Amino acid sequence: MSDAPEEFVALRKLLKLKRHEQPPPRFFNEFSRHVLDGIEAEREKPRAGSLLAEAPWLVRLMRRLETNSLLAGGFATGVCALLLGGIVYSESADGVVDASTPMGDQASLKADTIGGVSVTPVVETSTNAVFGNPFNNLPNPSLTQISFSTSGQ
Amino acid sequence: MTDPAPRKAADARAGEERSGAAPASSTATEEMDLVRRARGGDMEAYDDLVRRYQERIYATVYHMTSNHEDASDLAQESFIKAYQALKSFKGGSSFYTWIYRIAVNKTINFLKQRKNRAQMSLNDLDFNAEHDPDLVALISDKTPRRDVNLAELQEKLNAAMQKLSEHHRLVVTLHDVQGLSHEEIAQIMDCNIGTVRSRLFYARQQLQAYLSDYLK
């Protein structure tokens, strides 16, 4: 192992060629201004940046996802599975609510009415409150009867 | 290993050849003053620091990536990151070594992510290249590949450089292209001088093999 001047003479001469590679003219005139602009832009970045700074594990996770495509694929699959699971759970939860309040059970509903107006607060018991069920706008007879019983008028 | 005397001479010569030498003690004091002021929010002082090292940092990143756009972005990001980390700069090494380390680490990370997507975007050769006797000799009638011109040679050289590992390419860039000494490279790469020498030797051997057609 040696790096004596007499060795690799031709190669070192050839490598001199790289010293002649120059960026476009006036490139360095603007360089420091771009750096200072970049520093200013970093300062004005929204709070998302500070959230990342406060949660270094999140930064590490994102970096690993960027570099490891297998991990990124697994993560994406997991998120999709969670989303689908949430939707399925939400749908099945709707079914449970409907079953517990049969349409014919008017007696229990009447017990909660004063002067024909329901005093039972309208509470959404399903996970729709969280997930925002897109089917909320569709007619649902069981929920209609619970909320606005006007019997006797 | 060879006699250290010619090695020292080579290092000294390399130091003279480089675009700018490492800061001497007087300028080191001045540099520390600039760092102190920049740390206190004086952007003019930081602008001064950027102007001092922008060419060398850009050149290092450019020779590592063989791509002007990537080099421009990485060099800028390195200076931005350095500014943000200025408070953690204790002054144990010179600002010059510190900013080099930031740029080198950033570039190596970038190259690891970029793997297999390498695309060269080479800078033009300056006017002096055509008049450099060493380079003219390489493309003269006496060489086996006399049909090649400087631009083609430049492309072959960069392609060969890209075949080296990041660490080997870095050592060749810092020593043979930029003219830094083994000691400076060891500081920047955070390794010992022996490692620098062995990496340099291996990298040159590899390059010589890749470019054998153009070196006869």
Interface residues (C-beta under 8 A of the other chain):
Chain A: M1 S2 D3 A4 P5 E7 F8 A10 L11 R12 K13 L14 L15 K16 L17 K18 R19 H20 E21 Q22 P23 P24 F27 F28 F31 S32 H34 V35 L36 G38 I39 E42 E66 T67
Chain B: M1 T2 D3 P6 R7 A9 A10 M43 Y46 D47 V50 R51 Q54 E55 Y58 Y62 H63 H68 A71 S72 A75 Q76 E77 F79 I80 Y83 Q84 K112 Q113 L122 N123 D124 L125 D126 N128 A129 D132 D134 L135 A137 L138 L150 L153 Q154 L157 N158 V172 T173 D176 V177 R197 S198 L200 F201 R204 L207 Q208 L211 Y214 L215
